[in-house]
Amino acid sequence: MRRTVTINACPYCEGHGYVQLLLGGSETCYGCQGTGSEPEEDDKH
Ligand SMILES: [Zn+2]
């Protein structure tokens, strides 16, 4: 089976590592801490 290029891309920043603010500018993504990938190892909820 072939895997897509996307590897658990963060749903908040779509893998960018940061999010665009409505008021302008950007901020480090709170979902992935700027890594751009979804932290699946963390078991905290
Ligand atoms: Zn993110």
mmCIF file of the protein (N, C-alpha, C, O) and its ligand, coordinates in Angstrom:
data_MODEL
# 
_entry.id   MODEL 
# 
loop_
_entity.id 
_entity.type 
_entity.pdbx_number_of_molecules 
1 polymer     1 
2 non-polymer 1 
# 
_entity_poly.entity_id                      1 
_entity_poly.type                           'polypeptide(L)' 
_entity_poly.nstd_linkage                   no 
_entity_poly.nstd_monomer                   no 
_entity_poly.pdbx_seq_one_letter_code       MRRTVTINACPYCEGHGYVQLLLGGSETCYGCQGTGSEPEEDDKH 
_entity_poly.pdbx_seq_one_letter_code_can   MRRTVTINACPYCEGHGYVQLLLGGSETCYGCQGTGSEPEEDDKH 
_entity_poly.pdbx_strand_id                 A 
# 
loop_
_entity_poly_seq.entity_id 
_entity_poly_seq.num 
_entity_poly_seq.mon_id 
_entity_poly_seq.hetero 
1 1  MET n 
1 2  ARG n 
1 3  ARG n 
1 4  THR n 
1 5  VAL n 
1 6  THR n 
1 7  ILE n 
1 8  ASN n 
1 9  ALA n 
1 10 CYS n 
1 11 PRO n 
1 12 TYR n 
1 13 CYS n 
1 14 GLU n 
1 15 GLY n 
1 16 HIS n 
1 17 GLY n 
1 18 TYR n 
1 19 VAL n 
1 20 GLN n 
1 21 LEU n 
1 22 LEU n 
1 23 LEU n 
1 24 GLY n 
1 25 GLY n 
1 26 SER n 
1 27 GLU n 
1 28 THR n 
1 29 CYS n 
1 30 TYR n 
1 31 GLY n 
1 32 CYS n 
1 33 GLN n 
1 34 GLY n 
1 35 THR n 
1 36 GLY n 
1 37 SER n 
1 38 GLU n 
1 39 PRO n 
1 40 GLU n 
1 41 GLU n 
1 42 ASP n 
1 43 ASP n 
1 44 LYS n 
1 45 HIS n 
# 
loop_
_struct_asym.id 
_struct_asym.entity_id 
A 1 
B 2 
# 
loop_
_chem_comp.id 
_chem_comp.type 
_chem_comp.mon_nstd_flag 
ALA 'L-peptide linking' y 
ARG 'L-peptide linking' y 
ASN 'L-peptide linking' y 
ASP 'L-peptide linking' y 
CYS 'L-peptide linking' y 
GLN 'L-peptide linking' y 
GLU 'L-peptide linking' y 
GLY 'peptide linking'   y 
HIS 'L-peptide linking' y 
ILE 'L-peptide linking' y 
LEU 'L-peptide linking' y 
LYS 'L-peptide linking' y 
MET 'L-peptide linking' y 
PRO 'L-peptide linking' y 
SER 'L-peptide linking' y 
THR 'L-peptide linking' y 
TYR 'L-peptide linking' y 
VAL 'L-peptide linking' y 
ZN  non-polymer         . 
# 
_pdbx_entity_nonpoly.entity_id   2 
_pdbx_entity_nonpoly.name        ? 
_pdbx_entity_nonpoly.comp_id     ZN 
# 
_pdbx_nonpoly_scheme.asym_id         B 
_pdbx_nonpoly_scheme.entity_id       2 
_pdbx_nonpoly_scheme.mon_id          ZN 
_pdbx_nonpoly_scheme.ndb_seq_num     1 
_pdbx_nonpoly_scheme.pdb_seq_num     101 
_pdbx_nonpoly_scheme.auth_seq_num    101 
_pdbx_nonpoly_scheme.pdb_mon_id      ZN 
_pdbx_nonpoly_scheme.auth_mon_id     ZN 
_pdbx_nonpoly_scheme.pdb_strand_id   A 
_pdbx_nonpoly_scheme.pdb_ins_code    . 
# 
loop_
_atom_site.group_PDB 
_atom_site.id 
_atom_site.type_symbol 
_atom_site.label_atom_id 
_atom_site.label_alt_id 
_atom_site.label_comp_id 
_atom_site.label_asym_id 
_atom_site.label_entity_id 
_atom_site.label_seq_id 
_atom_site.pdbx_PDB_ins_code 
_atom_site.Cartn_x 
_atom_site.Cartn_y 
_atom_site.Cartn_z 
_atom_site.occupancy 
_atom_site.B_iso_or_equiv 
_atom_site.pdbx_formal_charge 
_atom_site.auth_seq_id 
_atom_site.auth_comp_id 
_atom_site.auth_asym_id 
_atom_site.auth_atom_id 
_atom_site.pdbx_PDB_model_num 
ATOM   1   N  N  . MET A 1 1  ? 0.822  -1.208 0.000  1.00 0.00 ? 1   MET A N  1 
ATOM   2   C  CA . MET A 1 1  ? 0.000  0.000  0.000  1.00 0.00 ? 1   MET A CA 1 
ATOM   3   C  C  . MET A 1 1  ? 0.856  1.257  0.000  1.00 0.00 ? 1   MET A C  1 
ATOM   4   O  O  . MET A 1 1  ? 1.888  1.330  0.666  1.00 0.00 ? 1   MET A O  1 
ATOM   5   N  N  . ARG A 1 2  ? 0.415  2.215  -0.740 1.00 0.00 ? 2   ARG A N  1 
ATOM   6   C  CA . ARG A 1 2  ? 1.174  3.445  -0.827 1.00 0.00 ? 2   ARG A CA 1 
ATOM   7   C  C  . ARG A 1 2  ? 0.649  4.473  0.169  1.00 0.00 ? 2   ARG A C  1 
ATOM   8   O  O  . ARG A 1 2  ? -0.559 4.616  0.361  1.00 0.00 ? 2   ARG A O  1 
ATOM   9   N  N  . ARG A 1 3  ? 1.563  5.172  0.785  1.00 0.00 ? 3   ARG A N  1 
ATOM   10  C  CA . ARG A 1 3  ? 1.164  6.187  1.756  1.00 0.00 ? 3   ARG A CA 1 
ATOM   11  C  C  . ARG A 1 3  ? 1.228  7.568  1.132  1.00 0.00 ? 3   ARG A C  1 
ATOM   12  O  O  . ARG A 1 3  ? 2.072  7.847  0.280  1.00 0.00 ? 3   ARG A O  1 
ATOM   13  N  N  . THR A 1 4  ? 0.337  8.412  1.564  1.00 0.00 ? 4   THR A N  1 
ATOM   14  C  CA . THR A 1 4  ? 0.362  9.773  1.035  1.00 0.00 ? 4   THR A CA 1 
ATOM   15  C  C  . THR A 1 4  ? 1.519  10.549 1.648  1.00 0.00 ? 4   THR A C  1 
ATOM   16  O  O  . THR A 1 4  ? 2.130  10.109 2.622  1.00 0.00 ? 4   THR A O  1 
ATOM   17  N  N  . VAL A 1 5  ? 1.805  11.679 1.081  1.00 0.00 ? 5   VAL A N  1 
ATOM   18  C  CA . VAL A 1 5  ? 2.930  12.473 1.569  1.00 0.00 ? 5   VAL A CA 1 
ATOM   19  C  C  . VAL A 1 5  ? 2.620  13.057 2.941  1.00 0.00 ? 5   VAL A C  1 
ATOM   20  O  O  . VAL A 1 5  ? 3.505  13.238 3.777  1.00 0.00 ? 5   VAL A O  1 
ATOM   21  N  N  . THR A 1 6  ? 1.359  13.342 3.144  1.00 0.00 ? 6   THR A N  1 
ATOM   22  C  CA . THR A 1 6  ? 0.958  13.937 4.415  1.00 0.00 ? 6   THR A CA 1 
ATOM   23  C  C  . THR A 1 6  ? 1.083  12.931 5.550  1.00 0.00 ? 6   THR A C  1 
ATOM   24  O  O  . THR A 1 6  ? 0.525  11.835 5.497  1.00 0.00 ? 6   THR A O  1 
ATOM   25  N  N  . ILE A 1 7  ? 1.825  13.325 6.571  1.00 0.00 ? 7   ILE A N  1 
ATOM   26  C  CA . ILE A 1 7  ? 2.011  12.430 7.706  1.00 0.00 ? 7   ILE A CA 1 
ATOM   27  C  C  . ILE A 1 7  ? 1.480  13.085 8.966  1.00 0.00 ? 7   ILE A C  1 
ATOM   28  O  O  . ILE A 1 7  ? 2.176  13.861 9.622  1.00 0.00 ? 7   ILE A O  1 
ATOM   29  N  N  . ASN A 1 8  ? 0.256  12.766 9.290  1.00 0.00 ? 8   ASN A N  1 
ATOM   30  C  CA . ASN A 1 8  ? -0.359 13.324 10.487 1.00 0.00 ? 8   ASN A CA 1 
ATOM   31  C  C  . ASN A 1 8  ? -0.187 14.845 10.581 1.00 0.00 ? 8   ASN A C  1 
ATOM   32  O  O  . ASN A 1 8  ? 0.224  15.377 11.612 1.00 0.00 ? 8   ASN A O  1 
ATOM   33  N  N  . ALA A 1 9  ? -0.506 15.513 9.503  1.00 0.00 ? 9   ALA A N  1 
ATOM   34  C  CA . ALA A 1 9  ? -0.385 16.965 9.523  1.00 0.00 ? 9   ALA A CA 1 
ATOM   35  C  C  . ALA A 1 9  ? -1.345 17.550 10.543 1.00 0.00 ? 9   ALA A C  1 
ATOM   36  O  O  . ALA A 1 9  ? -2.499 17.133 10.650 1.00 0.00 ? 9   ALA A O  1 
ATOM   37  N  N  . CYS A 1 10 ? -0.852 18.512 11.280 1.00 0.00 ? 10  CYS A N  1 
ATOM   38  C  CA . CYS A 1 10 ? -1.677 19.139 12.303 1.00 0.00 ? 10  CYS A CA 1 
ATOM   39  C  C  . CYS A 1 10 ? -2.923 19.758 11.668 1.00 0.00 ? 10  CYS A C  1 
ATOM   40  O  O  . CYS A 1 10 ? -2.808 20.489 10.684 1.00 0.00 ? 10  CYS A O  1 
ATOM   41  N  N  . PRO A 1 11 ? -4.101 19.482 12.207 1.00 0.00 ? 11  PRO A N  1 
ATOM   42  C  CA . PRO A 1 11 ? -5.363 19.994 11.673 1.00 0.00 ? 11  PRO A CA 1 
ATOM   43  C  C  . PRO A 1 11 ? -5.527 21.489 11.904 1.00 0.00 ? 11  PRO A C  1 
ATOM   44  O  O  . PRO A 1 11 ? -6.322 22.140 11.226 1.00 0.00 ? 11  PRO A O  1 
ATOM   45  N  N  . TYR A 1 12 ? -4.793 22.024 12.838 1.00 0.00 ? 12  TYR A N  1 
ATOM   46  C  CA . TYR A 1 12 ? -4.943 23.450 13.153 1.00 0.00 ? 12  TYR A CA 1 
ATOM   47  C  C  . TYR A 1 12 ? -4.144 24.331 12.196 1.00 0.00 ? 12  TYR A C  1 
ATOM   48  O  O  . TYR A 1 12 ? -4.620 25.371 11.738 1.00 0.00 ? 12  TYR A O  1 
ATOM   49  N  N  . CYS A 1 13 ? -2.953 23.903 11.913 1.00 0.00 ? 13  CYS A N  1 
ATOM   50  C  CA . CYS A 1 13 ? -2.094 24.729 11.049 1.00 0.00 ? 13  CYS A CA 1 
ATOM   51  C  C  . CYS A 1 13 ? -1.835 24.042 9.719  1.00 0.00 ? 13  CYS A C  1 
ATOM   52  O  O  . CYS A 1 13 ? -1.137 24.585 8.864  1.00 0.00 ? 13  CYS A O  1 
ATOM   53  N  N  . GLU A 1 14 ? -2.389 22.862 9.540  1.00 0.00 ? 14  GLU A N  1 
ATOM   54  C  CA . GLU A 1 14 ? -2.225 22.119 8.292  1.00 0.00 ? 14  GLU A CA 1 
ATOM   55  C  C  . GLU A 1 14 ? -0.772 21.841 7.986  1.00 0.00 ? 14  GLU A C  1 
ATOM   56  O  O  . GLU A 1 14 ? -0.369 21.769 6.825  1.00 0.00 ? 14  GLU A O  1 
ATOM   57  N  N  . GLY A 1 15 ? 0.004  21.687 9.030  1.00 0.00 ? 15  GLY A N  1 
ATOM   58  C  CA . GLY A 1 15 ? 1.404  21.302 8.841  1.00 0.00 ? 15  GLY A CA 1 
ATOM   59  C  C  . GLY A 1 15 ? 2.364  22.466 8.706  1.00 0.00 ? 15  GLY A C  1 
ATOM   60  O  O  . GLY A 1 15 ? 3.549  22.273 8.434  1.00 0.00 ? 15  GLY A O  1 
ATOM   61  N  N  . HIS A 1 16 ? 1.852  23.683 8.897  1.00 0.00 ? 16  HIS A N  1 
ATOM   62  C  CA . HIS A 1 16 ? 2.726  24.844 8.745  1.00 0.00 ? 16  HIS A CA 1 
ATOM   63  C  C  . HIS A 1 16 ? 3.523  25.113 10.023 1.00 0.00 ? 16  HIS A C  1 
ATOM   64  O  O  . HIS A 1 16 ? 4.631  25.649 9.978  1.00 0.00 ? 16  HIS A O  1 
ATOM   65  N  N  . GLY A 1 17 ? 2.952  24.741 11.140 1.00 0.00 ? 17  GLY A N  1 
ATOM   66  C  CA . GLY A 1 17 ? 3.642  24.982 12.399 1.00 0.00 ? 17  GLY A CA 1 
ATOM   67  C  C  . GLY A 1 17 ? 3.205  26.277 13.050 1.00 0.00 ? 17  GLY A C  1 
ATOM   68  O  O  . GLY A 1 17 ? 3.561  26.568 14.192 1.00 0.00 ? 17  GLY A O  1 
ATOM   69  N  N  . TYR A 1 18 ? 2.428  27.051 12.310 1.00 0.00 ? 18  TYR A N  1 
ATOM   70  C  CA . TYR A 1 18 ? 1.926  28.301 12.885 1.00 0.00 ? 18  TYR A CA 1 
ATOM   71  C  C  . TYR A 1 18 ? 0.542  28.584 12.326 1.00 0.00 ? 18  TYR A C  1 
ATOM   72  O  O  . TYR A 1 18 ? 0.144  28.028 11.302 1.00 0.00 ? 18  TYR A O  1 
ATOM   73  N  N  . VAL A 1 19 ? -0.165 29.432 12.994 1.00 0.00 ? 19  VAL A N  1 
ATOM   74  C  CA . VAL A 1 19 ? -1.525 29.763 12.549 1.00 0.00 ? 19  VAL A CA 1 
ATOM   75  C  C  . VAL A 1 19 ? -1.623 31.257 12.265 1.00 0.00 ? 19  VAL A C  1 
ATOM   76  O  O  . VAL A 1 19 ? -1.005 32.084 12.936 1.00 0.00 ? 19  VAL A O  1 
ATOM   77  N  N  . GLN A 1 20 ? -2.407 31.569 11.266 1.00 0.00 ? 20  GLN A N  1 
ATOM   78  C  CA . GLN A 1 20 ? -2.606 32.974 10.923 1.00 0.00 ? 20  GLN A CA 1 
ATOM   79  C  C  . GLN A 1 20 ? -3.656 33.572 11.844 1.00 0.00 ? 20  GLN A C  1 
ATOM   80  O  O  . GLN A 1 20 ? -4.727 32.996 12.033 1.00 0.00 ? 20  GLN A O  1 
ATOM   81  N  N  . LEU A 1 21 ? -3.352 34.709 12.407 1.00 0.00 ? 21  LEU A N  1 
ATOM   82  C  CA . LEU A 1 21 ? -4.297 35.369 13.293 1.00 0.00 ? 21  LEU A CA 1 
ATOM   83  C  C  . LEU A 1 21 ? -5.220 36.277 12.499 1.00 0.00 ? 21  LEU A C  1 
ATOM   84  O  O  . LEU A 1 21 ? -4.815 36.893 11.513 1.00 0.00 ? 21  LEU A O  1 
ATOM   85  N  N  . LEU A 1 22 ? -6.451 36.347 12.940 1.00 0.00 ? 22  LEU A N  1 
ATOM   86  C  CA . LEU A 1 22 ? -7.428 37.174 12.237 1.00 0.00 ? 22  LEU A CA 1 
ATOM   87  C  C  . LEU A 1 22 ? -7.040 38.649 12.279 1.00 0.00 ? 22  LEU A C  1 
ATOM   88  O  O  . LEU A 1 22 ? -7.319 39.407 11.349 1.00 0.00 ? 22  LEU A O  1 
ATOM   89  N  N  . LEU A 1 23 ? -6.396 39.038 13.368 1.00 0.00 ? 23  LEU A N  1 
ATOM   90  C  CA . LEU A 1 23 ? -6.027 40.438 13.523 1.00 0.00 ? 23  LEU A CA 1 
ATOM   91  C  C  . LEU A 1 23 ? -4.735 40.768 12.795 1.00 0.00 ? 23  LEU A C  1 
ATOM   92  O  O  . LEU A 1 23 ? -4.314 41.924 12.738 1.00 0.00 ? 23  LEU A O  1 
ATOM   93  N  N  . GLY A 1 24 ? -4.120 39.749 12.248 1.00 0.00 ? 24  GLY A N  1 
ATOM   94  C  CA . GLY A 1 24 ? -2.866 39.967 11.536 1.00 0.00 ? 24  GLY A CA 1 
ATOM   95  C  C  . GLY A 1 24 ? -1.705 39.278 12.209 1.00 0.00 ? 24  GLY A C  1 
ATOM   96  O  O  . GLY A 1 24 ? -1.681 39.117 13.429 1.00 0.00 ? 24  GLY A O  1 
ATOM   97  N  N  . GLY A 1 25 ? -0.752 38.878 11.411 1.00 0.00 ? 25  GLY A N  1 
ATOM   98  C  CA . GLY A 1 25 ? 0.416  38.200 11.953 1.00 0.00 ? 25  GLY A CA 1 
ATOM   99  C  C  . GLY A 1 25 ? 0.182  36.718 12.098 1.00 0.00 ? 25  GLY A C  1 
ATOM   100 O  O  . GLY A 1 25 ? -0.834 36.182 11.656 1.00 0.00 ? 25  GLY A O  1 
ATOM   101 N  N  . SER A 1 26 ? 1.128  36.075 12.715 1.00 0.00 ? 26  SER A N  1 
ATOM   102 C  CA . SER A 1 26 ? 1.011  34.639 12.905 1.00 0.00 ? 26  SER A CA 1 
ATOM   103 C  C  . SER A 1 26 ? 1.484  34.264 14.302 1.00 0.00 ? 26  SER A C  1 
ATOM   104 O  O  . SER A 1 26 ? 2.187  35.024 14.969 1.00 0.00 ? 26  SER A O  1 
ATOM   105 N  N  . GLU A 1 27 ? 1.080  33.078 14.722 1.00 0.00 ? 27  GLU A N  1 
ATOM   106 C  CA . GLU A 1 27 ? 1.451  32.640 16.053 1.00 0.00 ? 27  GLU A CA 1 
ATOM   107 C  C  . GLU A 1 27 ? 1.794  31.168 16.012 1.00 0.00 ? 27  GLU A C  1 
ATOM   108 O  O  . GLU A 1 27 ? 1.227  30.417 15.218 1.00 0.00 ? 27  GLU A O  1 
ATOM   109 N  N  . THR A 1 28 ? 2.714  30.752 16.856 1.00 0.00 ? 28  THR A N  1 
ATOM   110 C  CA . THR A 1 28 ? 3.071  29.346 16.899 1.00 0.00 ? 28  THR A CA 1 
ATOM   111 C  C  . THR A 1 28 ? 1.841  28.506 17.202 1.00 0.00 ? 28  THR A C  1 
ATOM   112 O  O  . THR A 1 28 ? 1.093  28.792 18.137 1.00 0.00 ? 28  THR A O  1 
ATOM   113 N  N  . CYS A 1 29 ? 1.642  27.482 16.412 1.00 0.00 ? 29  CYS A N  1 
ATOM   114 C  CA . CYS A 1 29 ? 0.454  26.655 16.554 1.00 0.00 ? 29  CYS A CA 1 
ATOM   115 C  C  . CYS A 1 29 ? 0.393  26.029 17.947 1.00 0.00 ? 29  CYS A C  1 
ATOM   116 O  O  . CYS A 1 29 ? 1.368  25.470 18.448 1.00 0.00 ? 29  CYS A O  1 
ATOM   117 N  N  . TYR A 1 30 ? -0.781 26.144 18.544 1.00 0.00 ? 30  TYR A N  1 
ATOM   118 C  CA . TYR A 1 30 ? -0.965 25.590 19.890 1.00 0.00 ? 30  TYR A CA 1 
ATOM   119 C  C  . TYR A 1 30 ? -1.263 24.101 19.838 1.00 0.00 ? 30  TYR A C  1 
ATOM   120 O  O  . TYR A 1 30 ? -1.234 23.411 20.857 1.00 0.00 ? 30  TYR A O  1 
ATOM   121 N  N  . GLY A 1 31 ? -1.550 23.617 18.638 1.00 0.00 ? 31  GLY A N  1 
ATOM   122 C  CA . GLY A 1 31 ? -1.917 22.203 18.498 1.00 0.00 ? 31  GLY A CA 1 
ATOM   123 C  C  . GLY A 1 31 ? -0.700 21.308 18.348 1.00 0.00 ? 31  GLY A C  1 
ATOM   124 O  O  . GLY A 1 31 ? -0.705 20.155 18.780 1.00 0.00 ? 31  GLY A O  1 
ATOM   125 N  N  . CYS A 1 32 ? 0.341  21.849 17.732 1.00 0.00 ? 32  CYS A N  1 
ATOM   126 C  CA . CYS A 1 32 ? 1.518  21.015 17.478 1.00 0.00 ? 32  CYS A CA 1 
ATOM   127 C  C  . CYS A 1 32 ? 2.775  21.662 18.032 1.00 0.00 ? 32  CYS A C  1 
ATOM   128 O  O  . CYS A 1 32 ? 3.873  21.133 17.859 1.00 0.00 ? 32  CYS A O  1 
ATOM   129 N  N  . GLN A 1 33 ? 2.629  22.787 18.688 1.00 0.00 ? 33  GLN A N  1 
ATOM   130 C  CA . GLN A 1 33 ? 3.764  23.490 19.270 1.00 0.00 ? 33  GLN A CA 1 
ATOM   131 C  C  . GLN A 1 33 ? 4.769  23.907 18.205 1.00 0.00 ? 33  GLN A C  1 
ATOM   132 O  O  . GLN A 1 33 ? 5.959  24.050 18.485 1.00 0.00 ? 33  GLN A O  1 
ATOM   133 N  N  . GLY A 1 34 ? 4.290  24.098 17.001 1.00 0.00 ? 34  GLY A N  1 
ATOM   134 C  CA . GLY A 1 34 ? 5.167  24.582 15.941 1.00 0.00 ? 34  GLY A CA 1 
ATOM   135 C  C  . GLY A 1 34 ? 5.859  23.493 15.148 1.00 0.00 ? 34  GLY A C  1 
ATOM   136 O  O  . GLY A 1 34 ? 6.686  23.775 14.281 1.00 0.00 ? 34  GLY A O  1 
ATOM   137 N  N  . THR A 1 35 ? 5.520  22.260 15.443 1.00 0.00 ? 35  THR A N  1 
ATOM   138 C  CA . THR A 1 35 ? 6.176  21.164 14.735 1.00 0.00 ? 35  THR A CA 1 
ATOM   139 C  C  . THR A 1 35 ? 5.480  20.884 13.405 1.00 0.00 ? 35  THR A C  1 
ATOM   140 O  O  . THR A 1 35 ? 6.101  20.384 12.467 1.00 0.00 ? 35  THR A O  1 
ATOM   141 N  N  . GLY A 1 36 ? 4.204  21.203 13.328 1.00 0.00 ? 36  GLY A N  1 
ATOM   142 C  CA . GLY A 1 36 ? 3.473  21.001 12.081 1.00 0.00 ? 36  GLY A CA 1 
ATOM   143 C  C  . GLY A 1 36 ? 2.860  19.626 11.960 1.00 0.00 ? 36  GLY A C  1 
ATOM   144 O  O  . GLY A 1 36 ? 2.109  19.345 11.026 1.00 0.00 ? 36  GLY A O  1 
ATOM   145 N  N  . SER A 1 37 ? 3.185  18.774 12.911 1.00 0.00 ? 37  SER A N  1 
ATOM   146 C  CA . SER A 1 37 ? 2.608  17.429 12.872 1.00 0.00 ? 37  SER A CA 1 
ATOM   147 C  C  . SER A 1 37 ? 1.811  17.159 14.138 1.00 0.00 ? 37  SER A C  1 
ATOM   148 O  O  . SER A 1 37 ? 2.079  17.730 15.195 1.00 0.00 ? 37  SER A O  1 
ATOM   149 N  N  . GLU A 1 38 ? 0.850  16.298 14.013 1.00 0.00 ? 38  GLU A N  1 
ATOM   150 C  CA . GLU A 1 38 ? 0.001  15.998 15.150 1.00 0.00 ? 38  GLU A CA 1 
ATOM   151 C  C  . GLU A 1 38 ? 0.739  15.132 16.172 1.00 0.00 ? 38  GLU A C  1 
ATOM   152 O  O  . GLU A 1 38 ? 1.226  14.050 15.843 1.00 0.00 ? 38  GLU A O  1 
ATOM   153 N  N  . PRO A 1 39 ? 0.817  15.613 17.407 1.00 0.00 ? 39  PRO A N  1 
ATOM   154 C  CA . PRO A 1 39 ? 1.491  14.856 18.465 1.00 0.00 ? 39  PRO A CA 1 
ATOM   155 C  C  . PRO A 1 39 ? 0.661  13.666 18.915 1.00 0.00 ? 39  PRO A C  1 
ATOM   156 O  O  . PRO A 1 39 ? -0.250 13.815 19.728 1.00 0.00 ? 39  PRO A O  1 
ATOM   157 N  N  . GLU A 1 40 ? 0.967  12.504 18.399 1.00 0.00 ? 40  GLU A N  1 
ATOM   158 C  CA . GLU A 1 40 ? 0.169  11.322 18.740 1.00 0.00 ? 40  GLU A CA 1 
ATOM   159 C  C  . GLU A 1 40 ? 0.788  10.531 19.879 1.00 0.00 ? 40  GLU A C  1 
ATOM   160 O  O  . GLU A 1 40 ? 0.166  9.625  20.433 1.00 0.00 ? 40  GLU A O  1 
ATOM   161 N  N  . GLU A 1 41 ? 2.017  10.883 20.220 1.00 0.00 ? 41  GLU A N  1 
ATOM   162 C  CA . GLU A 1 41 ? 2.658  10.156 21.304 1.00 0.00 ? 41  GLU A CA 1 
ATOM   163 C  C  . GLU A 1 41 ? 2.130  10.618 22.659 1.00 0.00 ? 41  GLU A C  1 
ATOM   164 O  O  . GLU A 1 41 ? 2.065  9.862  23.627 1.00 0.00 ? 41  GLU A O  1 
ATOM   165 N  N  . ASP A 1 42 ? 1.761  11.883 22.678 1.00 0.00 ? 42  ASP A N  1 
ATOM   166 C  CA . ASP A 1 42 ? 1.259  12.435 23.923 1.00 0.00 ? 42  ASP A CA 1 
ATOM   167 C  C  . ASP A 1 42 ? -0.105 11.815 24.259 1.00 0.00 ? 42  ASP A C  1 
ATOM   168 O  O  . ASP A 1 42 ? -1.013 11.810 23.427 1.00 0.00 ? 42  ASP A O  1 
ATOM   169 N  N  . ASP A 1 43 ? -0.232 11.313 25.435 1.00 0.00 ? 43  ASP A N  1 
ATOM   170 C  CA . ASP A 1 43 ? -1.454 10.622 25.810 1.00 0.00 ? 43  ASP A CA 1 
ATOM   171 C  C  . ASP A 1 43 ? -2.371 11.482 26.656 1.00 0.00 ? 43  ASP A C  1 
ATOM   172 O  O  . ASP A 1 43 ? -3.411 11.020 27.124 1.00 0.00 ? 43  ASP A O  1 
ATOM   173 N  N  . LYS A 1 44 ? -1.990 12.720 26.848 1.00 0.00 ? 44  LYS A N  1 
ATOM   174 C  CA . LYS A 1 44 ? -2.784 13.607 27.675 1.00 0.00 ? 44  LYS A CA 1 
ATOM   175 C  C  . LYS A 1 44 ? -4.047 14.036 26.950 1.00 0.00 ? 44  LYS A C  1 
ATOM   176 O  O  . LYS A 1 44 ? -4.049 14.224 25.734 1.00 0.00 ? 44  LYS A O  1 
ATOM   177 N  N  . HIS A 1 45 ? -5.106 14.186 27.704 1.00 0.00 ? 45  HIS A N  1 
ATOM   178 C  CA . HIS A 1 45 ? -6.361 14.609 27.081 1.00 0.00 ? 45  HIS A CA 1 
ATOM   179 C  C  . HIS A 1 45 ? -6.966 15.751 27.857 1.00 0.00 ? 45  HIS A C  1 
ATOM   180 O  O  . HIS A 1 45 ? -8.030 16.250 27.491 1.00 0.00 ? 45  HIS A O  1 
HETATM 181 ZN ZN . ZN  B 2 .  ? -0.216 22.838 14.245 1.00 0.00 2 101 ZN  A ZN 1 
# 
